[in-house]
């Protein structure tokens, strides 16, 4: 039986941070009592100039810029309504909208103002909160320890790294950046002297312990430390950036604890709350350093997920800051794949007035690089070109897809029409369906089911956007998202839509994709590495993208289900060419009957080879760029690629 969609109450709690146990403590009678003591006009009037009009008050919308009042307040009915933005609510919703509070925070704030006593917590809740408070004290001690260590001689290399990254002393202090010494017992001893037990340290995620470990030891060692705060700014976890190159994980986050669940919080939320409200915008970057660099450059309304794909809980948090968060991604293939996954994750939970937008940075640049080399205005320019969610979803489906037969076009049309069905909100679902129908009509309608050709007055100009590797898109480094085509190609026969598998893809790439076709379980542990692979063949890229997408949707995926999915998405012909090529299928580890250990070993070796090929291609491009323009930026890019190749054991740096 299919899992039923969440109720409106559950969606509300996810979006605004109201847990079920807390919500149950606030009865309708209690909430009505608070509403009765605080007039909506009184609360709203603190921020909006209101004039009485009969039984209502009118004013300029606080949500949009306007000259004619479209914002109304009705004390009798206890609500406000904004006709220009569609926003509507009571005093609690107003506090959530204007102050960025969660529902419980809004209730507590207004109850205090109204003089209404809130119900006391149960003994179990008191005990649970007492335990949480104790763990927060432990985390605050650890935070203080890491900050102190950064000023000591042992942290010389850490300070040098932060200086190279251009961080000012005041920025380091503002974000509480610290250092975890390499000594395995440094933090443990520090906390033990303050009467913190090993059990408390382990529960807080600060030490590694267990029955098979003789002596517990610090989880974070020789790392630059970034404290992670909750929605109120209290330290509940840490992220550590390794200084040594020979560690398994460059970045390491705290494990899930009673305080911290990485899918339920974003980095820098509390600090970004006021700037985001003032700007009515929030930026979502990839990591800590991006957020910190943006803040230092004058964009303090930035946050970051914590090493995971964006979750529904995190999207709800972002909506507490701004109605349309801007997600920033690299313009390369891995960035596009990450954007597609984020778009699919956000689609079901869209509500009227709440969505996400997508900004794509130039290839090889992250926000930190961009603001350093081109200034904050370059980043603002990228943000200003952010694309709406529906365009990114359309781009995902159309890029690299063959549409030269009725069957392929029918499969494409069915897939596009299926996307809006995932949206839980009826109104948003209806508008998405209408928008995609218009896109399909633009694509097929004027050409009687054929793709647009050059020279006509085609609306939208989708043709050139099918080819991810078009010169126009590659030169801009943005992947071509949402940009209208300047002119269609003379014939689709030379575009990526008509390329056959094997025309440009290497044998290693073909073996890699064939292996995941027969062993889709391999995808889950190698998503990021696979997303970074470019085969130089649009059809094969599309096949690999689709496999990654379907294999990471949460449910177990077997070989048969995958092949059925590919058939319904018009990609079975690409898969068939691989599955029927004897030069590939005779390789032992690729077959469906191969032992899982053999398949995994062969897959990982091939993945490494493909990654090496990608680096060599990057090296060739970087060398060509440097020869044409020996600028400092191009030189730095060339050195960076050579350094990466050396770190991965590749010594042929001739390109």
N, C-alpha and C positions, 0 to 999 in steps of 0.2 A: 504494500500500500504506500502511495506517495506521501511524503511528509507534508502536513498541512502548512500553509503560509502563516507567518506570525500574525497575531491579532493586532489591531491598531494600538492597543495598550502596550503590547510588547515592542512594537516598532517605536512608539513614543519613548519608552524607557531606554531602548538601545540608542536612540538618537540623542537623548538628553540626560543620560546617565542616572536614571532612576531605577534602582534595584527593586525587585519585587518585595523583598522583606521590608524595605524602608517605605515603599509606597503604601503597603497595607497598614502602616501605623498612622497614615493620614486619612482619616475617614472623610466622607463627603460633608458630614456635619461640621467637622473641624475646619475644612477649607471654606465652607460657606460662612462660618463665623468670622474668619479672617477677611473674606471679601466684604462682609457687611460693615466692617470697621474701617476699611480703606476705600475711598471712592476712586474709581478709575481715573476720573478727570484730575483729581489731586495728584495722583502718582505720575500720570503721563504729563501733566502740566509742568512738572519740574524740568522737563527736557524739551517740550513742545509748546509754543505759544498757541493757546486755545481761545476761541471766541464762541460765546453761546449763540446757538441758532435753534430757537424753540426749545425742545427737550434735549437737544444734543449739543455737543461742542465740536467745532471744526478747526482745523489747522493744516499747515503744510506737512506733507509726509516726512517723517524722520527716516524713511527707508529709501526715498528717491528725491532727486532735485526737481522741484516744480514751482510754478508761479501761482497756480490756482489751487486752493485747498482741496484735497481729496481724502483727507484723513479725518475720521469722525469718532467721537467717544460718546457712549451712552451709559450714564450712571445707573439708570433704572434697570437696564438689561445687563449691566456689569461687563461690557465688552468695548473694545476698540476695533475699528475696521479701516483698512487702507485700501481704497479703490485702485490706486495706481500700482501697488505691488501685490495686492491680494492677501496681505498679511492680516490676521485676525486673531484675537485672543483676549484673555482676562488679565488680571494683575500679575498672576504668576508667570504667564507666558510673556508679558511685557518685561519682567525682570530677566527672564531667560534670554529674550531677544536683545535687550539693551545692555545688560551687564555680563552676559556670557555665563550665567549661573546654571547649574543643574536644577532639576525640579526640587529636590530636597533642600538645596541651598536657597532657592527662592522662597520656599515655604518658611524656612527658619528665619530668613531676613525679614520677611513681612510679618511673621508671627511676633517677632520681637518688637517691631514697630507698632503693631496693633495691640500689644499687651496680652496676647493669647498664649497660654501655657501649652507647650507641646506634650504629648503623652510620653511617659517615661519608658525607656527601653526595658526589654525583658532581661532577666538575669543572664540568659545565654548571650544576648546582644552586648550586655555590659562586659562580660568576660571576654568575648571576642574583640571588642573595641580596646579593652585593656591590653590584650595580647598584641594587637596591632600597634598600639601606642608604644609598647615596650620595644618592638622591633624597629619602629621609626627612630627611637632614641639610639638604638644600636647603629642604624644607618647614618645618623647624624654624627656619631662618634667616628665612624669609618670615614665619612666625608671630611671631617676635620683633620684626621690623620693624613689622608692623601694630599690635602692642601698644604699641610705643614711640610710634607716630604718634598714637595716641588721646590722649596726654597733651599734645600740642603745639598751638599756637594754630590751626594749619590744621584741626584737628578740632573746633573750637568747636561747629559745627552738629551734628556726630555726638554729642558729649557731651550737647547739649541734647535731642536725640531720645531718647537712652537715659534721660535724666532724666524726660522726659515719659512714657516707658513704665514708669516706676517702678522701674527697676533700681538696686539698691544697689551701692556700690563693690565690696564683697566678692563680689557675684554676678558683676559684670563681670570681676573678676580670676579667679574660679573657672572661668568658662567661656572665658577667654582672648579675650574680645571685643576687636577692634581696629578700625583705620581704614585704608583704602587712599586715599591722597591723589589729587586730580584730575590731578596731573602724570602724563603718559603714560610718563615714564621714571623715576619715583621708585624703584620696587622694582627695576627692571632695573639702575639705577646702583648701588644698595645692594648687590645680590648680586654685581655685576661686581667691586666693590672687594674682595670676599671670594673672588675667583678662581672664581666660578661662571660657566660659559659660557652663551651664548644657547641652545645645544643642550640643556643640562641644564634651563634654565628652561622651554623649550618643552615638553620631555618631561614636566616636572612640572605643566604646564598653567598656568604663571604668566604667560607672555607670549604674544602673538599674533605669529606669524611665517609666512613663506612666500615663494615665488618672486615673487609679485605685490605683496609688501609691501616698500617701500623700506627702512624701518627698523622692526625689531620694537618692540612697545610693550606696556605692562602690560595684562593682561586685566581686572584689577579696578581701577576708578578711581572716586573719590568714593563709596565704599561702606563701610558698616559691615560688618566682617568677622567671620565665625564659623568658627573652625577645626573641621574634621571629623576625628575620630580613628578609628583602626582598633580592633579588638577589644581591643588592649592600650593604647589611649589615645594612640598616636603620631599626630601630625598627618599626614594623607595627602591632604587636600583642603581647600577653603574654600567657604563660601557667603557671598555678598555682597548686602547690602540697599542698594539705591540711595537716595541722599538727594535726587537731582534727580527731578522729576516727568516730565521730557521724555526719558526713556531707554526703549528698547524693552522691557527686562525689569526689573521691579521687583526680582526676586530672580535671582541668577546663581550657579550652581554651577560648580566645576571640571569640565573635560571628563574623560572616561575616560582614565586614564593607567595605566602599569604598576603603580601603587600603588592606584588608585581605580577602582572600578566602582560607579556609584551604585545599581544594583539589588542589590548584595551587602552593603551596610552600612546601618546606621541611625544617625542622629545621636544622640550621647550614650550609646552602648552601654556603653563601658568605665566611665563615671562612674555609670551607672544599675545596673551589675551587682550590686554588694553590696546596695544598698537594695531592689532587686527580689527578690533571694534572701531577704532578711530579711522582706519583706512577702509573699513568694510571689505577687507580682503585678507586672505591668508595664503601663503606660499608653502608648498610641500616639497622639500628637497630630499635628497637620498640619505644623507648622513649628518652626523654631528658637525663636522668641519664646514660643510656647506651652510648649515644654519648659522653657525657662529660667524663665518665670513660675511654672510648676507647682513647679519645684524651690525657688524662692525662697519659695513659699507653704507649703512643707513636704511636697511630693510629689516627692521626688527620683528616683523610679523611673519616669520618663517618657522616651520616645525619640520619634523622628520619622523617617519615610522621607524621601528626598531628592528631592522634586518629582516622584516617579513613583508609579504605582499599586503597591501592595504586591506584591513578587515572592515566589516560592517560597523563594529564598535568604534573604530578609529574614524570612519567616515562620519558617524554621528557626532563625535567630538569636534571634528572640523566644522561641521554645520553649526555648532555652538559659537564658532568664531566668525563665520562668514557664510553666506548662502551658496557661493560658488567658489570653493577652494581651487587654486591653480596648482596642478601637479606638474612638477618639472622633471623632464626626462632627457637623457642624451638623445641626439638625433640619429644615432647609429642603430643597427639591427637589434641589438640587445635592449636598447632604450625603447624602440618601437614595440618589441615583444612585451616588455614590462608595462607599457602604456595600454596595450590591448588587454592584459590581464586585469589591470586596475579598472578599465572601462567595464569589463564584464562583471567585476565584483560590485561596482557601484550601481549598475543598471537596475537590479531588482529593488533597491531601496530608495530610488528617486521619489521625491514628493514635490508637489507644486511649489515652485520657487527655490528648490534645493537641488543642486546638481554639482558637477565638477567640470573643470576645464583643463586642457592639456597644453603645456608649453614645451617646445622641443628646442634644446640647446644645439649649437653647432657641434658637428662630430668632434669627438676627442676633448670636449670641454665640459667641465662641471661648473656649477655656480661660482665656486671659489676661484677657479681658473679665469672665468669670464670677467668677474669684477676686478681681478688683479691686472689682467692684460688689457681690457678694454673699458674698464670703469663701470660704475653702477648704472649708467644710462643704457649701456648695452644689455644689461640684465632687465631693465625696465622695458626695453624694446622687445625682448623675447616674451616677457609677460604680456605685453599689450597685444601680441599676436596669438595668444592662447586660443586653442580651438575647442568648440563645444563637444560634449560627449558623443552626440549622434554622429558627428563627422568622423570621429576616430573609429567608432564602430563600423560605419560604412567603409572607411578606408581599409579596415582589417579584412572585411569580406571581399572587397573588390581587388585588392592588390595581389598581383601575380596569378589571378585565377583565369583559367581558360574558359572562354564564353563563345566558342565558335561553332557549337552545335546546339540544337534545341534542348537536348537533354541536360547539357551543362548549364544553359541559361535557366532552365526550369529548376534545377537543384539550387542554383544561386538565388533565384527568386524565393524559393521555399525557405531557405536559410534566413534571408533578410526579413521575411515576414514573420519568422518565428521569434526574432529577437524581442519585439515589444511584449510578447506574451509573458516574458520573465518579470515584467514590471508589476509590482503589487498594487500600486495606486491606479485606480480606474481612469482618472482624468489624464494623468501623465501617459499611461499606456495608450490611450486613445490618440493623443497628439503625436506620440512616437510612430504609431501605425500610419497615421496620415502623412507624416514627414517622409517615412521610408517609401510609401506608395508614390509620393511625388518624385523621389529620387529614382525609383524604378521607371516611372513614366519618362523622366528625362533621359535615362539611359537607353531604354528600349523603344519607347513609344513613337518617337519621330522617325525611327529607322526600320519600323516593321520587324522588330525583334533582332535587328543587327546592331553591332556596336557603332558608335559615332565615327565618322570619317572626317578628314580634313576639309576645310573650306566652308562648311555650313555654319549657320548661326546657331550652333548647338548651345542650349542652355546648360550652364554649369561646367561644361568642358571637362568631363570626367576622364576622357581617354588617356591623356598623358600621365595621369596619376596612377594608372594601373601598374606602371613600370617603376618599381622601387629604385632601380639603378639608372633612371634617366639622367642625362647630363645636367639638366636644369636642377633637378632635385639634389643630385650629389654635390654640385658646386655650392649650393646653399647650405648643405649639411643639415637639413631639417627633415629629410625623409619625405618632403612634399606634402605634409599634412595640411589639408584644408586650403591649399593654395589653388586658385583657378588655373587651368591650363592656358598657356599663352597661344597654343595652336596645336591641333591634333597631328599625330604622325601620319605620313602618307598612307601607310598600310600597317595593320596590326600584325602582318606576317613577320615583321622584324622586331616586334615588341616582345616583352617577357611572357605575354599570354600564349604565344605560339611556340615557345622554346620547348624542345623535348628534353627529357632527363638524359644526362650524359653529354649534352652538347658542350657544356663548359665545366660541369662539376667534376672534381677529381674522383678517382676510384675510392679514396679514403672516405670522402663525403658520402658516396653511394653506399659503401659498406656500413657506415654509421647509421644512416637512415633505415637501411634494410634491417639492421639489428634491432632497432627500436620498433619497427613494424612487427617483428616476431616476438619481441620481449618488451612490451610497453611499460612493464614495471620498472625498467631501468631509468625511466624519465624522472621519477620523483626525486631521486637523490642527486640528479645532475641537471636540474632545471636551468640554473644560471649559466653553467658552462655551455649547454646546448643552445640557449637563447643567444649566446654570443657568437655562434657559428654562422658564417655566411658561405653558402656553397657556390656562389657566382652563377647560380641557375635558378631563375625565378620559380619554375614549377616545383623543383625540389625544395626550395625555401618555403614555398606555400605548404607543401606536404609536411615538412618538419614543424613549421609553426602550428599547423592544425593538430599534429600529434601532441606537441607540448601543451597546447591549450586544453585538449580533451583529457589528457592524462593527469592534469593538475587540478581538475575540478572537484576532487575529493573522493569520489566513488572509485571502488576497485575497477580497473579496466583490463579485460582480458583481450587476447588477440582477435577473437571473433567479433567482439563488440567494437573494437577499434576499426576493423575493416568494414563493418556495417556502417559505422559513422562516416568513414571516408567516402564510401559509396554515395551516401545521401548528400555529401557536400561536394560532389563532383570531382573528387581527387582519386578515385579508384584506379583510373587509367595510369596515373603517375606511379602509384604503388605497384600496379601489375607489372610495369616495365622492370621494376627492380626485382620483384618476386620471380620473374620468368627469365632473368638474365643468368645463364649458367656460369658466366665468369665471376658472378658475385655469390650465387647460392651454393657453390661448391666450397666456399670458405666456411670451415667448420662452425665457428662461433656464431655465424649469422642465422643459422637455421632454427626453426621453431622447436625442433627436438633437441637442440643443444642443451647440455647440462647448464643450469643457471650460473654456476661458478665459472664455467668456461666462457659462457656468453658475456658475463660481466667483465672478465679479464680482457677478452678480445675487444669489447666495447670501449673500455677505459683506455686501452692502448691506441685504438683508432681515434678516440676523442682527443687524446694528447697530440696525435699526428695532425689532426685537423686544426687544432689550436695553433700548432707550430706553423702550419701553412698560412693561417690567418695573420700571424705575426710577420711572416716573411712578406706577405702582400702589403701589410701596413708599412713595413720597412721600405719596400720599393716605392710606395707612394710618398713616404716622408722624404726619401732621398731625392725623388724627382721634384717635390715641392721646394726643398732646400736649394737644389741646383738652380731652379727658376727664380727663387727669392730667398737669398741667404740671410733672412731676418733672424732676430734673436728668438722669436716665437717658433719659427720653423726649425731652428737649430735645437731648441729645447725639446721639441716633439721628437726629433730624430734621436737625440740622446736618450730620451725616455724609453723609446721602443727598443733600442739596443740594450739598455739596462734590463728591461723585462726579459729579453731573449737570453741574456747571460744568466739571469736569476733562474730561468727555466732550463738551463743546461744546453742552450743552442749557441754554438761558437762560430757558426758561419754567419758573419754579419755583413756579407757583401750584397745581400738583397738579390 
